[in-house]
Each structure stands twice: as C-alpha cells, then as structure tokens.
Amino acid sequence: MYDMVNIFEVFLPQLLRYPNPTDPLNGEAAALMMRDAKSYEAKVKEYVAKYATKENVDDAGNDTDDSDEMSSVGSLDDDEDDEPAGTMDEV
C-alpha cells in the first residue's frame, strides 16, 4: 500500500491540497494560513512560480556547483582508522 507510486500519486497531493495548519511542519506558513488566507495563497503561488515551474526544475538539475551538496561518508579523510568501534560480543 505504501509503495513510492502511492506516495507520489495519492499521499503527497492530498497533503498539498488539504494542509493541516494545526499540526504544521512549517510553522510560519501555518500561522500565515490561519491569520490571512489570501496572503497565504499569494505566497504559495509566488513559491510555485519561483521554484516549481518546469524551467526552474530543469535548471536546478543542471547545477554543477558542488558546494551546495550535502557531505557524504565517502568524503571522509582517508587517513582515519577503518577499524570497527567494537564487536558484537560486547553487546
């Protein structure tokens, strides 16, 4: 039931269509939604135009600046010890 297709085609669209400002992930957006619905809708339209248009999404995929990428385990220094922290016998 909770495969990726279901999440992207059902679950996320429902969350976007029917936001719950009483239990928000973004407190600022929830406060604006509860205080001034028209301003909230204008802000959502602004963000969609700025970040969610096809042109902007395509441009974001072409960024080659590696400074914005998150660090990964592969970027750790090579001179660190590769020995485990402990053994399973200790657990």
Distance bins in CASP14 RR format, pairs under 12 A and 6 or more apart:
PFRMAT RR
TARGET T0000
AUTHOR 0000-0000-0000
RMODE 2
METHOD distances of the structure
MODEL  1
1 7 0 0 0 0 0 1 0 0 0 0 0
1 10 0 0 0 0 1 0 0 0 0 0 0
1 11 0 0 0 0 0 1 0 0 0 0 0
2 8 0 0 0 0 0 1 0 0 0 0 0
2 9 0 0 0 0 0 1 0 0 0 0 0
2 10 0 0 0 0 1 0 0 0 0 0 0
2 11 0 0 0 0 1 0 0 0 0 0 0
3 9 0 0 0 0 1 0 0 0 0 0 0
3 10 0 0 0 0 0 1 0 0 0 0 0
3 11 0 0 0 0 0 1 0 0 0 0 0
4 10 0 0 0 0 0 1 0 0 0 0 0
4 11 0 0 0 0 0 1 0 0 0 0 0
4 12 0 0 0 0 0 1 0 0 0 0 0
5 11 0 0 0 0 0 1 0 0 0 0 0
5 12 0 0 0 0 0 1 0 0 0 0 0
6 12 0 0 0 0 1 0 0 0 0 0 0
6 13 0 0 0 0 0 1 0 0 0 0 0
6 14 0 0 0 0 0 1 0 0 0 0 0
7 13 0 0 0 0 1 0 0 0 0 0 0
7 14 0 0 0 0 0 1 0 0 0 0 0
7 15 0 0 0 0 0 1 0 0 0 0 0
8 14 0 0 0 0 0 1 0 0 0 0 0
8 15 0 0 0 0 0 1 0 0 0 0 0
8 16 0 0 0 0 0 1 0 0 0 0 0
10 16 0 0 0 0 0 1 0 0 0 0 0
10 17 0 0 0 0 0 1 0 0 0 0 0
11 17 0 0 0 0 0 1 0 0 0 0 0
11 18 0 0 0 0 0 1 0 0 0 0 0
12 18 0 0 0 0 0 1 0 0 0 0 0
12 19 0 0 0 0 0 1 0 0 0 0 0
13 19 0 0 0 0 0 1 0 0 0 0 0
14 20 0 0 0 0 0 1 0 0 0 0 0
15 23 0 0 0 0 0 1 0 0 0 0 0
15 24 0 0 0 0 0 1 0 0 0 0 0
15 25 0 0 0 0 1 0 0 0 0 0 0
15 26 0 0 0 0 0 1 0 0 0 0 0
16 29 0 0 0 0 0 1 0 0 0 0 0
16 44 0 0 0 0 1 0 0 0 0 0 0
16 47 0 0 0 0 0 1 0 0 0 0 0
16 48 0 0 0 0 0 1 0 0 0 0 0
16 52 0 0 0 0 0 1 0 0 0 0 0
17 44 0 0 0 0 0 1 0 0 0 0 0
18 33 0 0 0 0 0 1 0 0 0 0 0
19 25 0 0 0 0 1 0 0 0 0 0 0
19 26 0 0 0 0 1 0 0 0 0 0 0
19 27 0 0 0 0 0 1 0 0 0 0 0
19 29 1 0 0 1 0 0 0 0 0 0 0
19 30 1 0 0 1 0 0 0 0 0 0 0
19 32 0 0 0 0 0 1 0 0 0 0 0
19 33 1 0 0 1 0 0 0 0 0 0 0
19 34 0 0 0 0 0 1 0 0 0 0 0
19 37 0 0 0 0 0 1 0 0 0 0 0
19 40 0 0 0 0 1 0 0 0 0 0 0
19 41 0 0 0 0 0 1 0 0 0 0 0
19 44 0 0 0 0 1 0 0 0 0 0 0
20 26 0 0 0 0 0 1 0 0 0 0 0
20 27 0 0 0 0 0 1 0 0 0 0 0
20 29 0 0 0 0 0 1 0 0 0 0 0
20 30 0 0 0 0 1 0 0 0 0 0 0
20 33 0 0 0 0 1 0 0 0 0 0 0
20 34 0 0 0 0 0 1 0 0 0 0 0
21 27 0 0 0 0 1 0 0 0 0 0 0
21 28 0 0 0 0 0 1 0 0 0 0 0
21 29 1 0 0 1 0 0 0 0 0 0 0
21 30 1 1 0 0 0 0 0 0 0 0 0
21 31 1 0 0 1 0 0 0 0 0 0 0
21 32 0 0 0 0 1 0 0 0 0 0 0
21 33 1 0 1 0 0 0 0 0 0 0 0
21 34 1 0 1 0 0 0 0 0 0 0 0
21 35 0 0 0 0 1 0 0 0 0 0 0
21 36 0 0 0 0 0 1 0 0 0 0 0
21 37 0 0 0 0 1 0 0 0 0 0 0
21 40 0 0 0 0 1 0 0 0 0 0 0
22 30 1 0 0 1 0 0 0 0 0 0 0
22 31 0 0 0 0 0 1 0 0 0 0 0
22 33 0 0 0 0 0 1 0 0 0 0 0
22 34 0 0 0 0 1 0 0 0 0 0 0
23 30 0 0 0 0 1 0 0 0 0 0 0
24 30 1 1 0 0 0 0 0 0 0 0 0
24 31 0 0 0 0 1 0 0 0 0 0 0
24 32 0 0 0 0 0 1 0 0 0 0 0
24 33 0 0 0 0 1 0 0 0 0 0 0
24 34 0 0 0 0 1 0 0 0 0 0 0
24 40 0 0 0 0 0 1 0 0 0 0 0
26 32 0 0 0 0 1 0 0 0 0 0 0
26 33 0 0 0 0 1 0 0 0 0 0 0
26 40 0 0 0 0 0 1 0 0 0 0 0
26 43 0 0 0 0 0 1 0 0 0 0 0
26 44 0 0 0 0 0 1 0 0 0 0 0
26 47 0 0 0 0 0 1 0 0 0 0 0
27 33 0 0 0 0 1 0 0 0 0 0 0
27 34 0 0 0 0 1 0 0 0 0 0 0
27 35 0 0 0 0 0 1 0 0 0 0 0
27 40 0 0 0 0 0 1 0 0 0 0 0
28 34 0 0 0 0 0 1 0 0 0 0 0
28 35 0 0 0 0 0 1 0 0 0 0 0
28 39 0 0 0 0 0 1 0 0 0 0 0
28 40 0 0 0 0 0 1 0 0 0 0 0
28 43 0 0 0 0 1 0 0 0 0 0 0
29 35 0 0 0 0 0 1 0 0 0 0 0
29 36 0 0 0 0 0 1 0 0 0 0 0
29 37 0 0 0 0 0 1 0 0 0 0 0
29 39 0 0 0 0 0 1 0 0 0 0 0
29 40 1 0 0 1 0 0 0 0 0 0 0
29 41 0 0 0 0 0 1 0 0 0 0 0
29 43 1 0 0 1 0 0 0 0 0 0 0
29 44 0 0 0 0 1 0 0 0 0 0 0
29 47 0 0 0 0 1 0 0 0 0 0 0
30 36 0 0 0 0 0 1 0 0 0 0 0
30 37 0 0 0 0 0 1 0 0 0 0 0
30 40 0 0 0 0 1 0 0 0 0 0 0
30 43 0 0 0 0 0 1 0 0 0 0 0
31 37 0 0 0 0 0 1 0 0 0 0 0
31 39 0 0 0 0 0 1 0 0 0 0 0
31 40 0 0 0 0 1 0 0 0 0 0 0
31 43 0 0 0 0 0 1 0 0 0 0 0
32 38 0 0 0 0 0 1 0 0 0 0 0
32 39 1 0 1 0 0 0 0 0 0 0 0
32 40 1 0 1 0 0 0 0 0 0 0 0
32 41 0 0 0 0 1 0 0 0 0 0 0
32 42 0 0 0 0 1 0 0 0 0 0 0
32 43 1 0 0 1 0 0 0 0 0 0 0
32 44 0 0 0 0 1 0 0 0 0 0 0
32 46 0 0 0 0 0 1 0 0 0 0 0
32 47 0 0 0 0 0 1 0 0 0 0 0
33 39 0 0 0 0 1 0 0 0 0 0 0
33 40 1 0 1 0 0 0 0 0 0 0 0
33 41 0 0 0 0 1 0 0 0 0 0 0
33 42 0 0 0 0 0 1 0 0 0 0 0
33 43 0 0 0 0 1 0 0 0 0 0 0
33 44 0 0 0 0 1 0 0 0 0 0 0
34 40 0 0 0 0 1 0 0 0 0 0 0
35 43 0 0 0 0 0 1 0 0 0 0 0
36 42 0 0 0 0 1 0 0 0 0 0 0
36 43 0 0 0 0 1 0 0 0 0 0 0
37 43 0 0 0 0 0 1 0 0 0 0 0
37 44 0 0 0 0 0 1 0 0 0 0 0
38 44 0 0 0 0 0 1 0 0 0 0 0
38 45 0 0 0 0 0 1 0 0 0 0 0
39 45 0 0 0 0 0 1 0 0 0 0 0
39 46 0 0 0 0 0 1 0 0 0 0 0
40 46 0 0 0 0 0 1 0 0 0 0 0
40 47 0 0 0 0 0 1 0 0 0 0 0
41 47 0 0 0 0 0 1 0 0 0 0 0
41 48 0 0 0 0 0 1 0 0 0 0 0
42 48 0 0 0 0 0 1 0 0 0 0 0
42 49 0 0 0 0 0 1 0 0 0 0 0
43 49 0 0 0 0 0 1 0 0 0 0 0
43 50 0 0 0 0 0 1 0 0 0 0 0
43 51 0 0 0 0 0 1 0 0 0 0 0
44 50 0 0 0 0 0 1 0 0 0 0 0
44 51 0 0 0 0 0 1 0 0 0 0 0
44 52 0 0 0 0 1 0 0 0 0 0 0
45 51 0 0 0 0 0 1 0 0 0 0 0
45 52 0 0 0 0 0 1 0 0 0 0 0
45 53 0 0 0 0 0 1 0 0 0 0 0
46 52 0 0 0 0 0 1 0 0 0 0 0
46 53 0 0 0 0 0 1 0 0 0 0 0
47 53 0 0 0 0 0 1 0 0 0 0 0
47 56 0 0 0 0 0 1 0 0 0 0 0
48 54 0 0 0 0 0 1 0 0 0 0 0
48 56 0 0 0 0 1 0 0 0 0 0 0
48 57 0 0 0 0 0 1 0 0 0 0 0
49 55 0 0 0 0 0 1 0 0 0 0 0
49 56 0 0 0 0 1 0 0 0 0 0 0
50 56 1 0 0 1 0 0 0 0 0 0 0
50 57 0 0 0 0 0 1 0 0 0 0 0
50 59 0 0 0 0 0 1 0 0 0 0 0
50 60 0 0 0 0 0 1 0 0 0 0 0
51 57 0 0 0 0 1 0 0 0 0 0 0
51 59 0 0 0 0 0 1 0 0 0 0 0
51 60 0 0 0 0 1 0 0 0 0 0 0
52 58 0 0 0 0 0 1 0 0 0 0 0
52 60 0 0 0 0 0 1 0 0 0 0 0
53 59 0 0 0 0 1 0 0 0 0 0 0
53 60 0 0 0 0 0 1 0 0 0 0 0
54 60 0 0 0 0 0 1 0 0 0 0 0
54 61 0 0 0 0 0 1 0 0 0 0 0
55 61 0 0 0 0 0 1 0 0 0 0 0
55 62 0 0 0 0 0 1 0 0 0 0 0
56 62 0 0 0 0 0 1 0 0 0 0 0
56 63 0 0 0 0 0 1 0 0 0 0 0
57 63 0 0 0 0 0 1 0 0 0 0 0
60 68 0 0 0 0 0 1 0 0 0 0 0
61 68 0 0 0 0 0 1 0 0 0 0 0
63 69 0 0 0 0 1 0 0 0 0 0 0
66 72 0 0 0 0 0 1 0 0 0 0 0
66 75 0 0 0 0 0 1 0 0 0 0 0
69 75 0 0 0 0 1 0 0 0 0 0 0
71 77 0 0 0 0 0 1 0 0 0 0 0
73 80 0 0 0 0 0 1 0 0 0 0 0
73 82 0 0 0 0 0 1 0 0 0 0 0
74 80 0 0 0 0 0 1 0 0 0 0 0
76 82 0 0 0 0 0 1 0 0 0 0 0
84 90 0 0 0 0 0 1 0 0 0 0 0
85 91 0 0 0 0 0 1 0 0 0 0 0
END
